[in-house]
Amino acid sequence: MSNTDSTWKNESGFTLVELMFVSAIIAILVAMALPLYTTFIVRSQAAEALELLGGSKSGVQSDIELEGAFPDNDGLDRLGIRRSGRYVATLGSDESNTRLIATYKIEGVSPNLQGKTVVFAYDESSELWACDGAAGTTDLKYQPRSCK
């Protein structure tokens, strides 16, 4: 018996069954984590609408106090309010000029948000903003927490 035969018997390694078992465990973990990751990405993109609203609240409220009415889209432009972002195509007043509607882009955003809307209403009596989850077309599980 040669010296190489004895070293071959002493070498250790993983069997094919062990490698397949580890691969199966990794596949199961990835299958469980992928939907959570996807939901996280969609919710982070959806949060931009709330960020745009945060920047427009004080301007809209002061315009209501000065002008006596909710500003229309021209009024939002006049106030210098940022009306679009990386994922939000437009932030504008509705037809009745009583709410702000954020509409997500068609491209460059998750398919779960494409073209969907989030609606924010201002209550003049309480001077509070509220997200109207039912009025928007975005699935409730992706809307900002304040909309649920």
C-alpha positions, 0 to 999 in steps of 0.5 A: 500500500502506498503512502497516498492511499493511507492519506486518502482514507484519513481525509475528511469532508462533507458528504453529498447528503450533508451538503444537500441538507444545508442547501435545503435549510438555506432555501427554506430560510430564503423562502420565508424571508423574501416576502418580508423583505418585499413588504419592507421595500414597498412600505419604505417607498410608500413612506415618501408620501407621508414625508411630502405631506410633512413638508407641506402641512405648515404651508397649507395650514398658513394658507388656509388661515390667510386665504380662508380656503384650502389651496388648489394646485396653483396655491401649492406651487405658489407656497413652494411645496415639494409636490413630487419625489423619487416614488411619488409622481404628484402631490396635489389637491383634490377637485374640491380642494379639501384634501391632498392626494399623493399619487405614486409613479408608474415606473421605478416603484414597486408594482404594489404601488404603481399609480396608487394613491394616498389621501390626506385630509385637514380638519380645520376645526381640530387643526389636525391632519388625518390619512384617509386609508379608505379613500386611497387606492393603496393597499392598507398593508402598505400605507403609512401606519397613520393611515390604518 
